Amino acid sequence: MAERGAEAFGPGELEWLLDLMAVPSVSPFEGGKAERTADAQRVFLDGALHRGFTEVLHAAPPPAVVERDDVPAPVRDAVSADPGLLATQPSAVVRMGSPAGPERRLVVNFHVDTVGPHVDPRIADGILYGRGAVDDKGPGIAAAAGIAAAFAEHPGLADSVEVLLASVPGEEGGAMGTFGTRWLVEQGLTGRLMLFAEPTGGRVMDACTAAMTPRITVAGADTTDDHPAAGHNATVALGFLADFLARRLGPGVHALGAKLCIAGLHTGRSHNRVYGTGELRMNIAYQNAGQAERVERELTALLPQAREEFAAAHDGNPLTARLVAEWDEVVRFDWLKRGLPVLDNRDPAMEGLLAAAGLPRHDALADGSAFTCDAIWAGGPGRYVAVCGPGGLDTHGAHTPDEFVEIDRLVRYARQIKELVVRFGTRTAALEEAR
């Protein structure tokens, strides 16, 4: 069976994947054209239907799904500015097997949106290069191949299980799955086992961090180099705040087991101007709600201290006197993203099933490899949520111009998914007989 399984991902599947990767479905929150998401979903659907899948859903969510406080601000703002945006972001769900209740259902999920910029696919020496190769079109199409192969070799599976394959938008660009995976879960498209085909080195990760994004902005007055003391120097203020928070917040966040990233700082590029406006962004990944609450409190408490330290350090400095005097008027703090749930679940039965298919569990929180993805929305009673796919975010150039995956890894993953589907079906049938 293993030998035949190696053929699950063959030349036809590779061609399907190349067609999908050729569509530049860069997230609209990464600078992509929103309508290309729908183009990519059409390529996915056509290939899936050709291989015997049945369409379950091909639709975009209503605008109400983003009208919530925990939806990242850039998503809410974008939909507010363009009410038609979500219509260009459909999810596509296909099925193999007979419709069944969640207890007899296996769901595999992958995202069709990518980071930018788009990189056209190419193959060299058995390696597939291009945007989406490992994150996340390659794992998704390999999973589709494995599901199709399982039902082709074991037609009786259709009597015992339902396998759904979901292709979703809105994972990248900070959208966090709020109008893709979350919407599908709320439509009841859940299962006893929910597998997210993300690059984890072929190991099961059943805990995902979530992230919050604080932003500090300066909204003051510009001036020229002839009168540098006349403006609010956002570069000086934000540069100080970046250093201050790295020193004062960073160690505490690390001690909690969370991760602080002092990210982008922007004011301007000219050499002969004082910029009075700018912003500093941070990203804080956390493992549980307690960590998030603690970090929020510490950050909020530190900001007044930052103001006092800045004023003391610049006492008597004419270049920053106006900034010191009007700090509370021009320096502002808000959240672009917060309140997102984490994933942390265990299930010995499903863990054993995955391990038997060649997908062993590892403790991603303990070894620091846990990352944030849209699987955070999938947890719930009666289901085990696992993240597992070929290649790695760090090892295979995800989010870089050099993204790649070895074709052999896709072949192996397709074989593992096929084995998982067969084992899930056998287990489900045995449980039904026992009843």
FIDOTOR-356007 format. One record per residue: residue in three letters; x, y, z of N, C-alpha, C, O in turn. Coordinates in steps of 0.02 Angstrom, whole numbers, plus 50000, padded with zeros to 5 digits. Example, Ala and Ser with C-alpha at 12.3 -4.5 7.8 and 13.67 -1.06 7.14 Angstrom:
Ala506604971650390506154977550390506604983550390507124983450423;Ser506424988850354506844994750357506455000250394506705005750402;
// end
This chain:
Met500414994050000500005000050000500435006350000500275011249967;Ala500995006250037501425012050040501715013649971501795019449953;Glu501875008349932502175009449867501685012949820501865017449784;Arg501045010649823500545013849781500405020949805500265025449766;Gly500455021949872500335028449900500815033749875500655039649871;Ala501425031449857501915036249832501685039349767501945044649748;Glu501215036249732500965038849669500375043649679500125046449630;Ala500155044649741499585049049754499725056049728499285059349699;Phe500345058349738500545064949712500995063649652501595062949658;Gly500675063549594501045062049533501085068149487500975073749509;Pro501255067049423501335072649376500705076949370500755083049364;Gly500115073749372499505077649367499405082349426499185088049417;Glu499565079849485499495084049545500015089749545499865095349566;Leu500615088149522501125093349518500915098749468501025104749481;Glu500615096849413500375101849364499815106149395499795112149385;Trp499375102849432498835106449467499135111549516498915117349518;Leu499635109449553499955113949601500295119749565500255125449587;Leu500635118349510500965123649473500465128749447500595134849449;Asp499885126349424499355130949401499115135249459498995141249451;Leu499035132249517498805135949575499325141049597499155146749614;Met499955139049598500495143649618500595149349568500825154749587;Ala500415148249506500495153449455500005159149465500115164749441;Val499455157849502498975163249516499255167449573499375164849627;Pro499365173949562499665178149614499155180249668498945186049671;Ser498955175349708498435176649759498745179449823498625176949878;Val499145184649814499435188149871498865191449910498425194549880;Ser498885190749975498365193750017498285201150002498775204649992;Pro497655203449999497565210749990497865214750046497975220750039;Phe498005211550103498325214950159499085214550154499455216950198;Glu499325211450099500045211150084500185214750018500725214049989;Gly499695218549995499795222249933499545218849871499645221349815;Gly499205213149877498955209549819498285212049794497935215749829;Lys498105210049734497455211649706496935206849735497005200749727;Ala496435209549767495955205449804495615200249760495485194649783;Glu495465201949698495095197349654495495191149635495195186249612;Arg496155191149645496545185249627496425179449675496565173649659;Thr496185180949735496005175549782495465171149751495515165049753;Ala494955174249722494415170449690494675166449630494445160849618;Asp495155169349593495455165649537495805159349561495745154049531;Ala496165159949617496515154149644496015148849668496125142949657;Gln495475150949699494975146149722494665142449663494485136649670;Arg494585145749607494305142449548494775136949523494555131549503;Val495435138449523495915133349503495895127449551495905121649530;Phe495865128949616495805123549665495185119349654495225113249652;Leu494615122649646493985118949638493985114749575493775108949577;Asp494205117449520494215113649457494635107249465494425101949442;Gly495215107949496495635102049505495335097049552495395091049541;Ala495005099449605494705094849653494115091149623494045085049632;Leu493685094649587493105091349556493325086249504493015081049496;His493865087849469494135083149419494375076649452494385071449419;Arg494555076949515494805071049551494275067649594494435063449635;Gly493655069549584493115065949617492835069149679492375066349710;Phe493085074949699492795078449756492125081449736491995082749678;Thr491705082549786491055085849777491075092649810491325093249866;Glu490815097549777490815104349805490315104749863489735102749855;Val490535107349919490105108349977489945115749986489375117450001;Leu490435119949976490335127049986490845130749943491425128949939;His490605135949910491035140549874490715147449881490305149449839;Ala490905150949933490565157249949491005161649991491475159350024;Ala490845168049990491185172950032490745174550092490135174050088;Pro491045176350147490665177950208490335184750203490545188950163;Pro489825185950244489515192650246489955197450284490375195350325;Pro489875204050272490295209050306490245208750382490705210950417;Ala489695205950408489615205750481490165201850516490285202950575;Val490495197250480490995193050513491595197150537491965194950581;Val491705203050508492275207050529492065212850574492485216950593;Glu491435213150592491195218550635491235216350708490725216450744;Arg491825214450730491925212050798492565215150824493025216750787;Asp492585216050890493155219350920493805215550912494345218450911;Asp493765208750908494375204850903494635204050832495145200750822;Val494295206950783494545206850715495075212150708494965217950728;Pro495665210550680496195215450674495955221850640495585221650591;Ala496175227550667495955234050642496065235050567495625237850534;Pro496635232750539496715233750466496175230150425495985232650372;Val495925224450449495395220950414494745224850419494405225950368;Arg494575227050479493965230950487493985237350446493495239150413;Asp494565240650447494625246950410494565245850335494255249750299;Ala494865240450310494855239050238494145237450215493945239850162;Val493775233650253493085231950234492645238050240492185238950200;Ser492775242250289492395248450296492505253050236492045256250211;Ala493125253350213493295257550156493035254650090492865258350044;Asp493005247950087492775244550026492305238850046492535233250055;Pro491655240250052491175235050074491165228950028490925223650049;Gly491405229649967491415223949921492015219549928492075214549892;Leu492475221249973493105217449978492985210049995493285205749963;Leu492555208650043492465201750064492165197450008492265191350007;Ala491795200449962491515196649906492055193649862491925188849825;Thr492655196549865493215193949825493625188649863494135186349838;Gln493395186849924493785182449967493385176149985493235175050044;Pro493195172049936492795166149952493215160549982493815160049970;Ser492885156450021493165149950042492885144649996492355145649966;Ala493245139249989493015133649948493105127249988493655125850013;Val492575123349994492585117150032492325111549988491795112149957;Val492695106049985492495100249946492485094049990492775093950044;Arg492145088949966492035082950007492205076649968492135076349907;Met492435071650006492425064749984492095060650038492185061950098;Gly491715055650018491335051650066490625054050071490425058850037;Ser490235050850114489535052550123489465057850178489835057750227;Pro488985062450169488865067350222488765063950290488385059150295;Ala489095066450340489065063350406489085068650460489215074550445;Gly488955066650521489015071250576489735072550593490175068950569;Pro489875077650633490565079450650490975073750679491585073550670;Glu490655069050715491035063650747491315058750695491785055050711;Arg491055058850634491305054450581491665058350527491745055950471;Arg491865064350543492135068850492492855070750507493035072350564;Leu493265070550455493955072950457493975079150412493755078950355;Val494245084550439494305090750402495045092550392495425092650441;Val495235093850331495915096250315495845103350289495425104750246;Asn496265107750314496205114950298496875117550274497405115850301;Phe496865121650222497465125350201497255132150175496675133050157;His497725136850172497545143550149497855144950081498415143150066;Val497445148250040497645149549971497955156449962498265157849911;Asp497885160750013498215167350008498945166750028499125162250067;Thr499345171150002500065170950015500305177850038499945182750034;Val500915177950061501245184450073501475187250006501455183749956;Gly501675193550006501945196549946502705197149952502985196550006;Pro503035198449896502745198749829502675191849798502955186949823;His502285191549744502205185149709502865182949678503245187049652;Val502995176449681503575173449649503335167749605503045162949631;Asp503445168149541503215162949495503525156149511504105155849533;Pro503155150749500503425144049516503925141649463503885143349404;Arg504395137649488504875134249443505125128049478505095127449539;Ile505365123349439505635117149466506355116349443506515117349385;Ala506785114549491507485113249475507745107849521507715108549582;Asp508005102549493508325097149531507865094249585508075092949641;Gly507235093249566506765090149613506495094749667506185092449714;Ile506625101249660506395106049709505925111049675506065113549621;Leu505365112249708504875117049684504985123749719504955124149780;Tyr505105128849679505205135549705504595139849688504245138549639;Gly504475145049729503945149849713503495151149772503495147549821;Arg503095156349765502665158449819502105153249829501735151649783;Gly502055150849890501555145849907501805138749904501445134149920;Ala502435137849884502705131049878502635127249943502415121549944;Val502835130449999502795127150064502275130350109502045127350158;Asp502075136550093501605140350135501115144050091501225149950077;Asp500565140850067500315134650095499995130450040499635125650055;Lys500115132349976499785128849922500065121849912499685117249897;Gly500725121049920501015114449913500725109349961500505104149939;Pro500725110750027500415106050074499675104750059499445099150067;Gly499315109950037498595108950024498465104349966498025099949971;Ile498825105049912498715100749854498965093749868498675088849845;Ala499515093149906499745086449925499225082949968499105076949959;Ala498905086650014498385083650055497795081450012497505076150022;Ala497605085549963497065083749917497225077249881496795072949873;Ala497845076649858498055070649823498005064549868497775059149846;Gly498205065249930498165059649977497455057549991497305051549995;Ile497005062350000496295060750012496005057049953495665051949961;Ala496125059649893495855056449833496115049349825495745044849806;Ala496765048449839497055041749833496745036849883496635031049866;Ala496605039149943496305034849994495625032249971495485026249978;Phe495205036649945494545034449924494565030449860494145026049849;Ala495055031849817495125027849756495325020749771495085016049739;Glu495765019749820496005013049837495545009449886495565003349890;His495135013249922494685010249972493995013249965493795017350006;Pro493625011349913492965014349901492485013649960492025017749968;Gly492585008550002492145007550059492185013050110491755013650154;Leu492705017250106492765022850152492155027450148491965030550198;Ala491865027850090491295032450080490705030550124490275034850137;Asp490665024350146490105022150188490205023850261489735023650301;Ser490825025550280490955026450352491185033450371491075035550429;Val491485037250325491745043850344491605049050291491455047550233;Glu491655055150313491645060950269492295064750280492475066250337;Val492635066250226493255070250229493135076750192492965076750133;Leu493215082250228493155088850198493845091850188494285091250231;Leu493935095150131494545098750117494355106050107493985107750060;Ala494605110450150494425117450149495005121650125495555121350152;Ser494885125650074495375130550049495125137450069494605139750046;Val495505140750112495255147050141495695152950123496285152150108;Pro495405158950125495785165150119495925167950189495735164950239;Gly496255173650191496295177550252496725174750307496585176050366;Glu497245170950291497705168650343498305173250349498545174550404;Glu498535175850292499125180050292498935187450301498355189250306;Gly499445191650303499335198850306499025201250370498755206850373;Gly499065197150423498775199250486498025198150491497725200250541;Ala497725195050441496995193950443496815188450493496255188450520;Met497275183850506497205178950561496605174250553496355171650603;Gly496375173150491495835168350482495155170850502494685166850507;Thr495085177350514494455179950541493875179750492493295179850514;Phe494015179450427493465178850379493515172650335493165171950285;Gly493975168150354494045161750319493885156050365493305153950370;Thr494395153550399494305147750443493785149050497493365144750510;Arg493795154850528493315156250582492605155650557492175152650590;Trp492475158450498491795158150469491585151050455491015149150469;Leu492025146950428491855139950413491695136150478491225132250480;Val492095137350529491955134050594491275136050620490905131850646;Glu491105142350612490445144650636489875142050593489295142050615;Gln490025139850532489515136650490489435129250506489025125850475;Gly489815126750554489755119750574490185114950535490105108950540;Leu490655117550495491085113250455491685111150498492255113150485;Thr491545107150548492045104750595492035097150595491575094050568;Gly492535094150625492575086850627492915084250689493185088050729;Arg492885077750697493215074450753493955075850753494265076750805;Leu494245076050692494945077850683494985083450632494715082950577;Met495325088850651495415094550607496155095750598496515097550645;Leu496385094750537497105095150522497245101150478496955101950424;Phe497685105550501497885111450463498545109850429499055108650462;Ala498545109950363499125107950324499625113750317499705116550264;Glu499945115350373500455120550375501145117350383501195111850409;Pro501665120750360502345117850365502605117350436502755122450467;Thr502645111250462502885110150530503445104950532503605102250585;Gly503745103550475504265098450474503985091450480504335086850499;Gly503345090550463503035083950465502845081650535502665075850545;Arg502895086150585502715084450654502075087950674501945093650653;Val501665084650714501025087450736501145092550791501485091350840;Met500845098350781500845103650830500125104850851499715106650809;Asp499965103750914499275104550936499185110450984498695110751021;Ala499665115050983499615121251020499865126850976500415126450948;Cys499475132050969499665137850928499635144150972499165145051010;Thr500135148250964500115154650998499625159250961499415157850905;Ala499435164650994499085170050961499515176350969500005176351006;Ala499325181550935499745187550936499315193850944498745194050921;Met499605198750976499285205350980499775210550954500385209750959;Thr499505215850926499915220850893499765227750920499275230850900;Pro500185230250966500115237150988500465241950940500955240250907;Arg500185247950937500475253050893500535259650931500085261650968;Ile501105262950922501195269650949501295274350891501725273250848;Thr500905279650889500965284550835501135291450864500975293050921;Val501455295350822501565302350837501195306350784501315305550724;Ala500755310750805500365314850759500505322250775500085325650804;Gly501095324450757501295331250773501435335350711501175333850657;Ala501845340350719501985345150665502675343850635503155342650670;Asp502705344250569503345343850533503695350650535503395355750552;Thr504325350550518504695356750509505295355350464505425349650446;Thr505655360550447506245359750404506885359550445506885360850505;Asp507425357950410508065357750444508305364750465508755365350506;Asp507995370050437508185376750457507905378550526508175382950560;His507365375150545507045376550610506875369950645506295368550657;Pro507375365850660507245359150687506885359050754506585354050772;Ala506915364450792506595364550857505855366150852505495365850902;Ala505615367950793504925370250785504415364550780503815365650788;Gly504645358450767504185352950757504205347850814504585348550862;His503785342750807503795337050853504185331550819503945328550771;Asn504775330150842505215325450806504995318250820505195315350871;Ala504585315550774504325308750783504875303550781504825298350813;Thr505405304850743505955300050738506295299250806506455293650827;Val506415304850840506725304550906506265301050956506485296850995;Ala505625302850955505145299951002505075292450992505105288651041;Leu504975290350931504855283250918505485279150925505465273450947;Gly506065282150907506685278650917506805277350992507035271951012;Phe506665282451032506715281551105506245276251130506445271951169;Leu505615276351107505125271551131505305264351111505185259751149;Ala505575263551051505785256851030506325254151077506295248351098;Asp506805258351093507345256251138507075255251209507245250251241;Phe506665259751232506385259351300505995252851309506085249351359;Leu505555251251261505145245251269505555238851261505405233851293;Ala506065239051219506505233251214506855231951281506935226151301;Arg507055237351315507405236651380506935234951437507065230651478;Arg506365238551439505935238151498505385232951492505175230051542;Leu505145231751432504605226751423504885220051400504635214751420;Gly505405220151359505665214051329505845208651377505615202951369;Pro506255209951429506445204551475505855201351511505845195251520;Gly505365205451530504785202751565504355198351520504115193151542;Val504275200351458503905196351410504255189651400503925184351398;His504905189851393505295183751383505225179151444505155173051436;Ala505255181951503505205177951564504525174551570504475169151600;Leu504015177551542503345174651544503275168751495502805164751500;Gly503735168351447503675163251395503345165851332503205162051286;Ala503205172451330502925175551270503505178351228504085177851247;Lys503335181351171503845183951126503665190951105503115192251080;Leu504135195551114504045202551094504475203951032505075202751032;Cys504145206650981504515208850922504415216350914503855218650903;Ile504955220150921504935227250904504995227550829505535226350801;Ala504455229250796504425228350723504565234850686505085237950695;Gly504095236950643504235242550599504195249350633503745250550674;Leu504655253750615504645260650637504725264950574505205264150536;His504245269450564504285273550503504115280850518503615282250552;Thr504535285350494504375292450495504485295250425504025297950395;Gly505095294850399505225297450332505935295850310506315292650347;Arg506115298150250506765296250221507215302350206507805301450192;Ser506935308250207507345314050189507835315950244507725314550302;His508375319050224508905320950272508825328150297509155330150345;Asn508385332050264508345339150280507655341150306507395346450289;Arg507365336750346506685338050369506585334650436506835329150448;Val506215337850480505995334750542505285332150531504825335850514;Tyr505215325650540504555322550530504165322750596504395320150647;Gly503575325650593503165326150653502655320550659502285320250708;Thr502635316050610502175310450612502555303950599503065303950566;Gly502305298550626502605292050615502285286850660501845288450701;Glu502505280650652502215275450695502725269950708503175268650669;Leu502635266750765503025261050787502545255350800502045256150835;Arg502705249450772502275243550782502665238150819503275237450811;Met502305234350858502585228650893502145222650881501555223250863;Asn502415216750891502015210650888502195206550950502785205450965;Ile501685204250985501795200451046501425193851040500805193651039;Ala501795188351036501495181751032501445178851102501915179351142;Tyr500875175851118500765173151185500455166151181500145164251132;Gln500555162351235500345155451237499665154451271499345149251261;Asn499455159251311498825158651345498565165551363498925170551359;Ala497925165851383497605172151397497935175751456497965181851458;Gly498175171851505498505174851563499125178851543499235184351568;Gln499515175951499500105179551474499895186051440500195191351452;Ala499385185651398499165191551360498945197051407499135202851398;Glu498555195251458498315200351505498895203551544498895209551555;Arg499375199451563499945202051601500355206851558500545212251582;Val500485205051496500875209351452500505215851438500805221251438;Glu499845215351427499455221451415499515226251474499605232251464;Arg499455223651535499495227851594500185231151600500245237051615;Glu500705227151588501385229751595501525235151542501845240251557;Leu501305233951481501415238851428501045245351444501325250751437;Thr500425244751465500035250651481500355254651538500365260851537;Ala500625251151588500945254451645501605257751626501805262751656;Leu501945255051576502605257651557502565264051516503035268051518;Leu502025265151481502005270951436502065277651473502425282051449;Pro501725278651530501845284951567502565285551592502845290951595;Gln502855279851610503555279951633504025281951575504525285351585;Ala503845279651514504245281551456504225289151446504735292151432;Arg503635292051455503575299251448504025302851498504375307651481;Glu504025300551560504425303851612505175302951599505565307551609;Glu505365296951577506085295751563506315300051504506875302651505;Phe505885300651454506075304651396506155311951416506625315351396;Ala505675314451457505715321451479506345322751519506665327951511;Ala506525318051563507125318951604507755318851560508215322851570;Ala507765314351512508355313651469508445319751424509005321351405;His507895323251408507935328851361507825335551395507665340551363;Asp507895335651460507825341951497508335347051472508935345851473;Gly508075352851451508515358151427508725357451354509105361651330;Asn508495352351319508675351451249508195355251204507605353351199;Pro508415360551171507955364551131507665360751071507115362351047;Leu508025355751046507785352050988507165347951002506775346350957;Thr507065346151066506495341951083506035345251134505585342051162;Ala506135351651147505745355051198504995354851183504585353651227;Arg504815356051120504105355951103503805348951109503245348151131;Leu504195343951091503965337051097503855335251170503355332051187;Val504305337251214504225335851285503605339351312503215336251348;Ala503525345551294502965349551321502285346951297501795347451334;Glu502265344251237501615342351207501565334851195501165332551154;Trp501965331051232501975323651224501275320651227501095316851182;Asp500885322251277500215319151286499735320951229499255317451217;Glu499875326351195499435328451141499595324951075499155323951033;Val500225323151065500425320550999500625313150999500625310050945;Val500785310351056500985303251059500375299151079500085300351132;Arg500195294351038499585290551049499725283051045500195280851012;Phe499315279351080499395272051085498725268651070498205270751096;Asp498745263451028498145259551016498335252350998498925250750993;Trp497825248250988497925241150972497665239850901497085241250886;Leu498095237050859497865234750794497555227850798497135225850757;Lys497765224050849497515217250856497615215050928498155215850956;Arg497085212250957497145209151023496515205251037496015205851002;Gly496535201151090495955197151109495865190751071495345187651076;Leu496375188651032496315182450993496425176351038496825176651084;Pro496075170951024496165164851064496805161151045497085162450992;Val497015156651088497565152151072497285145151061496705143851077;Leu497695140751035497515133751029497955129751076498565130551075;Asp497655125451116498035120951160497585115151177497175115551222;Asn497665109551140497225103751152497615097251146498135096951112;Arg497375092051178497675085451176497125080351164496555081351183;Asp497315074751132496835069351119497235063051104497455062151047;Pro497335058751154497765052851143497545048551084497965045851048;Ala496885047751075496655043451020496855046250952497115042650910;Met496725052750942496895055750878497655056550869497905056050814;Glu497995057850924498725058250920499015051550897499475051350856;Gly498745046150923498975039550903498835038150830499235035050795;Leu498255040350806498065039450736498555043150690498785040450640;Leu498705049250708499175053250668499875050150669500205049750617;Ala500095047950727500765044950733500815038650690501325037450658;Ala500285034650690500285028450651500325029950576500555025750537;Ala500095035850556500125037850486500795041250469500885043650413;Gly501245041550518501895044650506501935051950524502395055450502;Leu501445054350563501425061350583501435061850659500915062650690;Pro502035061450690502085061250763501985068150794502125073250763;Arg501735068050856501645074350892502295076550924502725072450941;His502375083250931502915085850971502635091651012502125094650994;Asp502965093151067502745098551112503025105151087503575107051104;Ala502635108551046502875114651014502945120451063503345124951052;Leu502555120351117502635125651167503295124651205503645129551221;Ala503455118451220504055117051259504685118651220505165121351248;Asp504695117151155505305118351117505315125051081505795126651045;Gly504795129051091504785135751063504615136150989504695141450959;Ser504385130650959504245130750888503515132450872503335132950813;Ala503095133250923502395134950910502345141750875502715146350891;Phe501895142150827501795148450793501045149850788500625145750807;Thr500885155650763500185157850757499925156250688500255157850638;Cys499335153250684498995152250620498245151950633498025152550691;Asp497855151150580497125151550588496825145450622496215145150630;Ala497235140550640496975134850679496715137050747496365133250781;Ile496885143150769496655145450835495895145650840495625145550895;Trp495545145950783494815146450784494475139750786493865139450794;Ala494835134250778494525127850765494395123650827494025118750823;Gly494675125450884494595121350944493885121250969493505125950958;Gly493705115851003493045115251031492915108151055493305103651042;Pro492355107151092492195100551118492125095351062491835096751010;Gly492385089351075492305083851028492735084050967492625080350920;Arg493245088350967493685088650909494405089650931494545092850981;Tyr494855086850891495565087750903495845091650845495755089850787;Val496185097050860496465101450808497225100650807497555101550858;Ala497485098950749498195097850741498445101750681498085102550631;Val499055104250686499375107750631499965103450609500405101850649;Cys499985101750545500535097350523500585097550447500095096850411;Gly501195098550423501305098550351502045097850335502465097850380;Pro502205097150271502895096150250503295102550250503015107950242;Gly503945101950260504385107750259504295111950322503885110350365;Gly504675117250327504645121550385504635128850367504905130750315;Leu504325132950409504315140050396505015142950393505165147050350;Asp505445140850439506125143450442506595140050393507035143250365;Thr506505133650384506985129750344506855130150269507305128450230;His506255132250249506085132050178505905138850149505545139350099;Gly506165144150180506115150750151505415153750147505295158050105;Ala504955151350189504285154250189504325161750202504725164050244;His503925165550166503905172850173504535176250147504655182150161;Thr504935172650108505525175650077505505174450002505105170449978;Pro505915177949963505925176749891506175169849872506095167749815;Asp506475166149919506775159649903506345153749927506605148249937;Glu505695154849937505255149549962505305143249917505305143849856;Phe505325137449949505395131249910505145125349951505035125850011;Val505045119749917504915113449950505155107849904505085108349843;Glu505445102649933505655096849893505025093049872504585091749912;Ile504995091149809504415087549784504335080949821503775078749832;Asp504885077849840504855071649878504475072549944504135067949966;Arg504535078349974504165079650036503415079950023503015077650064;Leu503225082849967502515083049950502245075949936501695074249956;Val502645072049902502455065049889502355061249954501865057749963;Arg502835062150000502785058750064502175061050105501835057050136;Tyr502045067550103501475070150140500815067550111500355065850149;Ala500765067250046500165064450014500065057250037499495055150051;Arg500605053450041500555046550064500325046250137499915041950155;Gln500585050650177500395050750248499665052650257499315049850299;Ile499435057450218498725059450222498275053750199497755052450228;Lys498495050250147498105044450125498045039250181497505036650194;Glu498605037950213498615033050268498175035550326497825031550357;Leu498195041950340497795044750394497045043850379496665041950423;Val496845045350318496145044650300495915037350307495375036050333;Val496325032750285496145025650291496085023650364495605020250383;Arg496545025650404496525023950475495945027250511495635024250555;Phe495795033450493495225036850522494575033250504494135032450545;Gly494535030950441493945027250420493875020650455493325018750475;Thr494425017050462494415010650497494195011450569493795007550595;Arg494465016550603494285017750672493545019650679493205017250724;Thr493315023950635492615026150638492145020350626491635019650660;Ala492305016050577491885010250563491865005450623491335002750639;Ala492435004550655492455000150713492035002950770491694999150805;Leu492055009550781491655012450833490915011850818490505010650863;Glu490725012550755490025011850735489775004650748489215003650772;Glu490194999750731490004992750742489934991150817489494987350837;Ala490374994250856490344993050929489704995650960489494993251013;Arg489405000550929488785003350955488194998850939487625000450957;
// end
